[in-house]
Amino acid sequence: MLPPELPPLPALTRAEAELIDRYLEVVDLVGRINPARAEHTYGGLRAAQALVGRATALRDALDLMHQRGESEVHAVTLARALRVLDGERRARRVGVPPPTHPWPPTRP
């Protein structure tokens, strides 16, 4: 049995698509750096090194939108695109995971 088909991406300009792609790359890297989820320092170090280039690409995507006169961000449409591209799951890695034990510790 095949998995259900994902809904189609909403219509985006090239610059909006570039913005979404670069944003998700940054989110993925920040998720790898997150000390609350990391297991080793080396992976976080590599992700942090790559983050510089990806953040620059994200800035360039926003700059291109601005230069082309795309001064408004259509948040509802871009949020739909992020959902289709699994952005909610990817962004959860950036946050602090729920505690595995009660905090603060209870006193006897």
Short mmCIF file of the C-alpha atoms (twelve columns), coordinates in Angstrom:
data_MODEL
# 
_entry.id   MODEL 
# 
loop_
_atom_site.group_PDB 
_atom_site.id 
_atom_site.type_symbol 
_atom_site.label_atom_id 
_atom_site.label_alt_id 
_atom_site.label_comp_id 
_atom_site.label_asym_id 
_atom_site.label_seq_id 
_atom_site.Cartn_x 
_atom_site.Cartn_y 
_atom_site.Cartn_z 
_atom_site.pdbx_PDB_model_num 
ATOM 1   C CA . MET A 1   0.000  0.000  0.000  1 
ATOM 2   C CA . LEU A 2   1.353  3.418  -0.945 1 
ATOM 3   C CA . PRO A 3   1.544  6.253  1.586  1 
ATOM 4   C CA . PRO A 4   -1.058 8.988  1.136  1 
ATOM 5   C CA . GLU A 5   -0.107 11.703 -1.312 1 
ATOM 6   C CA . LEU A 6   0.986  14.998 0.143  1 
ATOM 7   C CA . PRO A 7   -1.100 18.009 -0.730 1 
ATOM 8   C CA . PRO A 8   0.429  20.085 -3.516 1 
ATOM 9   C CA . LEU A 9   2.589  23.052 -2.639 1 
ATOM 10  C CA . PRO A 10  0.761  26.353 -2.926 1 
ATOM 11  C CA . ALA A 11  1.728  28.602 -5.804 1 
ATOM 12  C CA . LEU A 12  4.878  30.475 -4.826 1 
ATOM 13  C CA . THR A 13  7.090  32.930 -6.616 1 
ATOM 14  C CA . ARG A 14  10.636 31.718 -7.240 1 
ATOM 15  C CA . ALA A 15  11.865 34.042 -4.517 1 
ATOM 16  C CA . GLU A 16  9.278  32.708 -2.028 1 
ATOM 17  C CA . ALA A 17  10.268 29.127 -2.828 1 
ATOM 18  C CA . GLU A 18  13.913 30.052 -2.306 1 
ATOM 19  C CA . LEU A 19  13.019 31.683 1.027  1 
ATOM 20  C CA . ILE A 20  11.196 28.539 2.207  1 
ATOM 21  C CA . ASP A 21  14.046 26.253 1.137  1 
ATOM 22  C CA . ARG A 22  16.740 28.368 2.789  1 
ATOM 23  C CA . TYR A 23  14.651 28.818 5.956  1 
ATOM 24  C CA . LEU A 24  14.184 25.068 6.340  1 
ATOM 25  C CA . GLU A 25  17.913 24.509 5.852  1 
ATOM 26  C CA . VAL A 26  18.618 26.930 8.700  1 
ATOM 27  C CA . VAL A 27  15.973 25.283 10.900 1 
ATOM 28  C CA . ASP A 28  17.486 21.847 10.248 1 
ATOM 29  C CA . LEU A 29  20.949 23.090 11.197 1 
ATOM 30  C CA . VAL A 30  19.774 24.850 14.357 1 
ATOM 31  C CA . GLY A 31  17.960 21.643 15.303 1 
ATOM 32  C CA . ARG A 32  21.250 19.740 14.956 1 
ATOM 33  C CA . ILE A 33  23.015 22.327 17.135 1 
ATOM 34  C CA . ASN A 34  20.336 22.287 19.870 1 
ATOM 35  C CA . PRO A 35  22.207 21.231 23.032 1 
ATOM 36  C CA . ALA A 36  19.017 19.808 24.542 1 
ATOM 37  C CA . ARG A 37  18.900 17.222 21.746 1 
ATOM 38  C CA . ALA A 38  22.549 16.710 20.768 1 
ATOM 39  C CA . GLU A 39  24.539 13.600 21.561 1 
ATOM 40  C CA . HIS A 40  28.004 14.674 20.407 1 
ATOM 41  C CA . THR A 41  29.777 18.000 20.021 1 
ATOM 42  C CA . TYR A 42  31.194 17.217 16.580 1 
ATOM 43  C CA . GLY A 43  27.796 17.135 14.861 1 
ATOM 44  C CA . GLY A 44  26.851 20.431 16.478 1 
ATOM 45  C CA . LEU A 45  30.171 21.952 15.461 1 
ATOM 46  C CA . ARG A 46  29.703 20.900 11.831 1 
ATOM 47  C CA . ALA A 47  26.142 22.215 11.807 1 
ATOM 48  C CA . ALA A 48  27.266 25.529 13.318 1 
ATOM 49  C CA . GLN A 49  29.942 25.878 10.651 1 
ATOM 50  C CA . ALA A 50  27.398 25.232 7.905  1 
ATOM 51  C CA . LEU A 51  24.908 27.613 9.510  1 
ATOM 52  C CA . VAL A 52  26.960 30.646 8.496  1 
ATOM 53  C CA . GLY A 53  26.600 29.854 4.792  1 
ATOM 54  C CA . ARG A 54  22.942 28.877 5.056  1 
ATOM 55  C CA . ALA A 55  22.078 32.044 7.004  1 
ATOM 56  C CA . THR A 56  23.780 34.077 4.279  1 
ATOM 57  C CA . ALA A 57  21.712 32.265 1.641  1 
ATOM 58  C CA . LEU A 58  18.545 32.968 3.659  1 
ATOM 59  C CA . ARG A 59  19.464 36.645 3.846  1 
ATOM 60  C CA . ASP A 60  20.098 36.685 0.096  1 
ATOM 61  C CA . ALA A 61  16.687 35.101 -0.581 1 
ATOM 62  C CA . LEU A 62  14.974 37.810 1.461  1 
ATOM 63  C CA . ASP A 63  17.081 40.495 -0.225 1 
ATOM 64  C CA . LEU A 64  16.079 39.185 -3.648 1 
ATOM 65  C CA . MET A 65  12.402 39.307 -2.686 1 
ATOM 66  C CA . HIS A 66  12.833 42.885 -1.524 1 
ATOM 67  C CA . GLN A 67  14.694 43.897 -4.701 1 
ATOM 68  C CA . ARG A 68  11.941 42.388 -6.851 1 
ATOM 69  C CA . GLY A 69  9.333  44.456 -5.054 1 
ATOM 70  C CA . GLU A 70  7.947  41.555 -3.036 1 
ATOM 71  C CA . SER A 71  7.627  43.651 0.085  1 
ATOM 72  C CA . GLU A 72  4.892  41.605 1.764  1 
ATOM 73  C CA . VAL A 73  5.237  38.137 3.218  1 
ATOM 74  C CA . HIS A 74  2.126  36.076 2.582  1 
ATOM 75  C CA . ALA A 75  2.319  34.195 5.873  1 
ATOM 76  C CA . VAL A 76  -0.732 31.969 5.344  1 
ATOM 77  C CA . THR A 77  0.532  30.715 1.979  1 
ATOM 78  C CA . LEU A 78  4.093  30.269 3.207  1 
ATOM 79  C CA . ALA A 79  2.862  28.428 6.309  1 
ATOM 80  C CA . ARG A 80  0.974  26.001 4.033  1 
ATOM 81  C CA . ALA A 81  4.174  25.409 2.071  1 
ATOM 82  C CA . LEU A 82  6.098  24.795 5.302  1 
ATOM 83  C CA . ARG A 83  3.509  22.235 6.436  1 
ATOM 84  C CA . VAL A 84  3.711  20.372 3.123  1 
ATOM 85  C CA . LEU A 85  7.506  20.294 3.453  1 
ATOM 86  C CA . ASP A 86  7.307  18.882 7.011  1 
ATOM 87  C CA . GLY A 87  8.335  22.194 8.555  1 
ATOM 88  C CA . GLU A 88  6.433  21.587 11.791 1 
ATOM 89  C CA . ARG A 89  8.363  18.411 12.599 1 
ATOM 90  C CA . ARG A 90  11.650 19.971 11.525 1 
ATOM 91  C CA . ALA A 91  11.067 23.076 13.664 1 
ATOM 92  C CA . ARG A 92  10.235 20.993 16.759 1 
ATOM 93  C CA . ARG A 93  13.899 19.947 16.933 1 
ATOM 94  C CA . VAL A 94  14.799 23.572 17.639 1 
ATOM 95  C CA . GLY A 95  12.782 23.677 20.877 1 
ATOM 96  C CA . VAL A 96  13.519 22.139 24.238 1 
ATOM 97  C CA . PRO A 97  12.077 18.623 24.481 1 
ATOM 98  C CA . PRO A 98  9.561  17.845 27.212 1 
ATOM 99  C CA . PRO A 99  11.121 16.646 30.462 1 
ATOM 100 C CA . THR A 100 11.610 12.940 30.903 1 
ATOM 101 C CA . HIS A 101 11.249 13.287 34.672 1 
ATOM 102 C CA . PRO A 102 9.382  15.794 36.859 1 
ATOM 103 C CA . TRP A 103 11.063 19.134 37.383 1 
ATOM 104 C CA . PRO A 104 11.773 20.539 39.846 1 
ATOM 105 C CA . PRO A 105 12.616 17.373 41.720 1 
ATOM 106 C CA . THR A 106 10.268 16.553 44.529 1 
ATOM 107 C CA . ARG A 107 11.662 16.620 48.039 1 
ATOM 108 C CA . PRO A 108 11.111 13.669 50.353 1 
# 
